[in-house]
């Protein structure tokens, strides 16, 4: 057996086939607390997003470090507000790390006066960045979800763990968005997950696609993760379906298809105009297929530009080594499912994303 095939991940943090009470056991508050992974460049972040009935949406993320410039004693806050008129108000700020604090017992993350805290069934977040802010309450509609053990083991001599869990697969969200001197009351639905790991994530993951959908009493979360060259470009899949207050179906056995590629000079990578996810089999609690058709690229980020690497050096890195890049899309979705014996048609809007680190696999491997 050659070296490429010996270096495989222990995929313990992927969904199994639990149902009923086993799937709906929920999480302990400590699962969403700070993990403090070891190593010189560990990573961890808390992510919240929400979409609102009046056409606004928002994303809030906190990291305990400045991962683009880890030698600086800074933490990171990202706050993005998307307006119904198509405006993106995006902020990356890097407060002094001394302003960051997080509990080892529950989700209680603070950066100065900003915070994310709570446990099932209620979370509250209040983040401010450069005059914009969100003040939101997330009331969980379903239990939290830990795929498998929540952590995968990378076959490195040390610094092996990378983890992901979803404390809030679906929630009712209410509160306010403040944009400069204007404040808007909002109601809608939201999501929260938590990531951490010991190995630098760009040493493990080439890229990922991720998204979640809310339609009626259904919620769907999916992820297609491609590991990097040292791990033979293995792929790991995550899928969760909830309905009417219960987690119904989890799986690591889904199919994703990408089509109608756009190759535009404004972006470092081509991107798919159509993404299709198929899941389930005869006898499963749920099965079906849904497609997301990109209507608008609402956010991109050249990660080297964000780091502040000069243009000439950045272009050399892009040509010879890596094109780290981020896409966020607004898409319409439609699908046909069978859930617990009932035929259900889906349609609506969703936001989904792709993160590329090395960026080896846009069109060629899909």
Secondary structure, DSSP 8 states (H G I E B T S, - for coil): --HHHH---B--SS-----HHHHT----GGGGS-----STT-EEEEEEEEEETTS-EEEEEEESS-TTSTTS-B-EEEEEEE-TTS-EEEEEE--BGGGEEE-SSSEEEEETTEEEEEETTEEEEEEEETTEEEEEEEEESS--B--TTSEEE--SSS--EEEEEEEEEEEEEEEEEEETTEEEEEEEEEEEEEEEESS-GGGTEEEEEEEEEEETTEEEEEEEEEE-GGGTT-EEEEEEEEETTEEEEEES-EEEEEEEEE--TTSSS-EEEEEEEEE--TTSSEEEEEEEEEEEEEEEEEHHHHHT--HHHHHHHHHHT---EEEEEEEEEEEEEEETTEEEEEEEEEEEEEEESS---SSTT-
